[in-house]
Amino acid sequence: MESVVPVTGETDKPVHVNWVRMVETTATTRRRLADRLRDEPGTPAELGREFSLSPSTVLTHVEHLAHSLEHDDEALLVAPPECRECGFDGFDDLLNRPSRCPSCKHEGIREPTVTIE
């Protein structure tokens, strides 16, 4: 694909550049997400901002990663969502953040945190 881009320097004239796929960008989103989770834990919102994805898309990738890791010697670990008011963390679905606490009905729920170890 050929594109015209302005180049700063000796001249202000546009230069034709043939775009070549960079090595750093050849990794899939899921692979880059897995590498990030091996380095440090993250919430779906944090990971979504970092990878320009919605939190629900991040959760979809995380669920697929969990299945992929079953064949490796690594594991996906999830710190469940937690109520900021009463500390309840016994939610049925560890990856989704409920709208409110079933115990005290408070709406301040911390997001789940995921990591790969």
N, C-alpha and C positions, 0 to 999 in steps of 0.2 A: 504494500500500500504506500503510495507516494503522497506526501503532504508538504505544504509550504509553511515554514516556521520562521519567524524573525530571529536572527542571530545577532547578539551584541558583539561589538568589537570593532574591527577595521571599517566595516561598512554597515549602513542601515538597510541594505537590500535584503529581501527574503532569500533564503537558501532552500533548495529542494533537498529533502531528506527521505531516504527509504527507511521506513520503520522496521526494526528487527525486534522480535520478542526477546525481552531481557531474561536472563537466567533466573534472577530473583523472583520473577513473577510466574514462573512455570509451575510452582507448587499450587495445588488446589486450595480452595478456601478451607476445606476440612483439614487438610494436612497442615496448613499454616495455623489453624485454630488448635490442633493437637500439639504442635510445637510450642505455642504460646502457653497452653495449659500445663505442659511439662515444666516450663520455667516458673510460672506462678499462678495461683488460683485467680479466678475471676467470676463475676456475676454475669448473667445474660445481658444486662444493660451495658456494663463496661465493655464486654466483648463485642457487643453490637456497635457501639461507638467506634471502637478500635478497628473493626473490619467493615464498617459501613453496611451493617445488616440490622434487621429488626431483631429484638430479643426473641421473638417466636422462631425466627429462622435460625438463630444461634442454638436454641433448644433442639430444633430438628437435627442440626449437625451434631450436637452433643449426644443425642440418642443414638445416632448412627455410629459415632465414635465408640460408645459403650459396647455396641455389638462387635465392632471391629477389634476392640482390645481384648475380647474374650479369648482370642486365638494367640495373643501375645502374653508376655509375663508382666504386663502393666495392667492397671485398673483405673477406672474413672471413679473418683471419690466425690460425693456430694454432701455438702453441709446443708441441711434442710432449711427451708424458710423458717423464720422465727418471729413471733409476735414481740414487738418492742414494748408492749405494755406489761404482759404477764409472763413472757418467756416461753410460751407454748411452742413446741416444735414437732409435734406428733402428727403432721399432715400426711395424708394418704399418698399424694403424688409429690415426691421430693423435688422434682424439677420445676414445677409450676408454682407461681406465687399466688395464693388465694387472695380474694378481695378483702377478707376480714378473718379475724381469729374465731374459730368455733367455740373457744372457751370463754373469752371476755367480750367478743364482738368488736374489738378495737380494729381499726383499718390500717394501722401502721405495721406493716409486715416487711421484714428484711428479706431481700431476695436470696434464693439459694446460691451457694458458691460452689463452683466445680474446679477440680484439678485432676491431673493425671500423675500417678505415681507407679 
